C-alpha cells in the first residue's frame, strides 16, 4: 500500500483537513467570474509561514478551477516571472489561432510552458528565443481572455505562488507592480479574470504597503496558521481513516507533538514513521525511531530556510531570544542599540508573521513560535529547562 503521508512541498495530501472555510472564501472571491463588479477585485492572498500548506491550498484551487472549466495560468514569482508568463501567453494566443479546437487540458499545458505552471507536460523555451512581444503584457492577457470567451470558457484564473522578497528594491517586487497595473486595468474593464497569490507574511505585508500595488489592498486575505496540538492529532487520524492505516494513539500523540502544528511536518513525521513500520500498524516505537531523522530534515529545510530569509536585525532578535529566553525588554533594547520604546517596531513583522508570540504569563517576554527555529538558532543545542515556555504558550509537549 502506498505511503498515505505526502511530505513533498505542495504535494496534495491524502486529506485536505481543516481548509473548508478557506476554500469557501476563495469561491466567493476568485471564482466570481460572472460578476460585473466583483468584491475584492477577484483577488485572494494566501499568507502563512513555510510548510503551512499555502502551495497545497493553491493546488486544490487549481484543481477546482479546472473542474469548473476555467483555464489556469500558474507561475512561481521568481525573478523574471512576468516575462516568462508574457512569452507563454503570446505562444498560447498563436496556438489558439492556429488550432481553435484546443481542449482545456491542452490550454493548461500551454500555460505551463517555459517552466511556468504545475508539473506535467510542458514546452521547452529556446535559449535563443526573443523576449520581444508584439503587444504589451496587459494587451496580451486581453487577447487571450477574448479568445477564451469565444470558446465559451468562463474566463481566466492567474495563480502566483511564493511571492517573496526581502526589500523594496527587489526586481520581483517591480514585476509584481507591473502585473498589478495590468490586472487592475482588466478588472476596471469588467473582464472575467481572477488572481490567487501566496507568499510569506512579511513580504506580502511589504507589498501591501506599496502604493503602486492597489489591488492587494482590496484583496481577500487568507492567513494560514499552525494547527493546535488537538487539531494536529485530528489531521493524523483523518489521514489514517482515509487510507485505512492503523496508527496507535500514543503514536498519533507523539507525531502531533513533533509536528508542532506545521502541515509539512505532520506529513514528514507520518511518512517516516509509516516507512519504518514497513506499511504495517504504526506504533510509538516507530515514531521515536525516526525522531532524529525527522528533526535533521525539518530543522534545516524549514526552520533554517525561514531563518535565513529574515533580515539581519530580525535574525539577531531570534538568536538573542533563543540563547536567553528570559531577556528583559531593557536588555533587548541594548542588544539592538535602540530605545526600549522602539522595540515594537523591530518586533512587529516577526509578531505579525507569528514567528514570535507574546508570553501571556510574563510581561515583555516573547517566545519563538516558529517550529524548531529556536533549535536552529542554537545550532541544535537544546536547553531543556527553557523549552517549557514553548510548551506552556503553544500547547505542544516535548517528545
LINGI-V942073 format. One record per helix or strand of 3 or more residues. SS is the DSSP state (alpha for helix, beta for strand). FROM is the first residue (numbers start at 1). TO is the last residue. If there is no record, write none. Layout:
SS	FROM	TO
SS	FROM	TO
//
This chain:
alpha	20	30
alpha	39	42
beta	43	47
alpha	54	67
beta	71	76
alpha	81	98
alpha	104	111
alpha	113	115
alpha	137	150
beta	156	161
alpha	171	188
beta	193	199
alpha	201	209
alpha	214	218
beta	220	223
alpha	229	243
alpha	249	259
alpha	263	276
alpha	284	289
alpha	291	308
alpha	312	323
alpha	329	336
alpha	340	352
beta	356	358
beta	366	368
alpha	373	377
alpha	384	394
//
